[in-house]
Amino acid sequence: MSDIQTLHAGFAAKIDAVLNALEMEGHLPPETNRANVTVEPPRDPSHGDLATNAAMVLAKQAKTNPRALAELIVEHLQREPDITEASIAGPGFINLRLSEQAWLRELKAIAALGEDYGRSQVGGGKVVNVEYVSANPTGPMHMGHCRGAVVGDALAGLLEFSGHKVTREYYVNDAGGQVDVLARSAHLRYREALGEDIGAIPEGLYPGDYLIPVGKKLAQEFGDAYKHAPESEWLAQFRERAVAAMMDMIREDLSLLGIHHDLFSSEAKLQAAGKPEEAEAWLREHGFVYDGVLEAPKGKAPPEDWEPVELPLFRSTEFGDDQDRPIKKSNGAWTYFGADLAYHFQKAESADALIDIWGADHAGTVKRIKAAVAALTKGAGRDVPFDVKLVQMVNLVRNGEPVKMSKRAGTFVTLADVVKEVGKDVVRFTMLTRKPEAQMEFDFAKVVEASKDNPVFYLQYAHARIRSTLRKAGVEPSDAHLDRLGADELVLVREAAQFPRVVEAAAKAREPHRIAFFLGDLAAAFHSFWNAGNDDPAKRIIQEDDAELTAARLFVAAQVGQVIRNGLGILGVEAVEEM
């Protein structure tokens, strides 16, 4: 990492230095807690370039009122040559206006840091396990998996860019009843490959044609040895081979989207290794699991087949859940929750923090699994933060009509087909143009539309315009005459300079969509700058009779392009050179 300090980090350090001075002067108590002090642009740009809440959040510790503390802070800040104005607003916010030279130095910092501009060490090298996709290995990836896959992968990229060590993990659910159904479905296709007319696929089996090549491969391997054999003789082998075939297909589909996991963890292997038993024993030893009877379902009469059964229950109510949860079924098999808590216990052994990307339909289980992880990690003397990000489904639209999907009927839109139709970058960026918890519509026509209403096109066009201009200019970008720049160029510089702060805030919030939103704003600022040149030739980047001004404006454009590339790189999207 370079020792060049970016603008926002620099001014945060200046605020910190002022607070150190106030401690030395006795206006603040020693080792004042500054965790909630922020330095960021004010919501209204007319108020200034930067604002800090330092006086607001520290006044209580200083045993004074916010405005009085703000006056002391402003007195120090006014001595800084890069601050042209420091003023107090409202109850004690401090607004700062920066010198033109401060912004021009930041422009040069972008050029000097290049692809490292915006990169930080806020993660401190901590290991974060990000688990995403984790679709059941029963078929190819479909568009129902797409959004979570992109959000998880972009989050992993964001965390790496901000100084974390990231493990990208996929949990293979290969121990449940669904993989037995997969094995039976593969056996049917195996019989078909041997020449049998299987007719219509029976209800309850997977009907997709994707199992036809699996059946052919099984026929090549085993001949007709299991054509009429009892299920007990072939189920385990067919399950293992079918799951392996599905995982190969899933990895191939994800690679089309630019997604590659570091680790694939098998639920079956987890259970074979006795991890759930280890977790249960540990929880019992520490008083988090007890044998008890679940209450009858509330709000309605219990089903006729319901009977009170003693089960091992996790004390999830101690962690905010509304009832204690069973970790085993009455037949002794592990519940999904029981297996899941053992899996998270395993993940926590090699990570400083855990993040799961789940579909919104799993919202009801978030509270209990977070409770289990809290019990397992804090009880073991480790504090491993665990966050679950919920992602809403994507509604597909083609020709103005919703695309209906049914995995049971085998009528779903595969991820591979969509990527091949519209492109990896379009799919990835589109999935990040809304907050993951918000509903999303993926309209096949609109995502490839060449208009400013399409955020993917609008952003890619901004970068392509910059690169085209640099190629055609006939003049090299230069910082030798940045004093020739005016207010319009500085608007662009200010927008691009937000990038390091946005990256840090997005990483702390675990929200990669903030990068996409920022890039949209930066693209809009550049297009506005470009369009001003269409109306007024004097504002065009290339000035045929003024090489110095052209070189300076090209330097600004080049750095805007660099920031766009850096942001897209975090999101796993390529910046196009021409359109």
Disulfide bonds with the S-S distance in Angstrom:
none
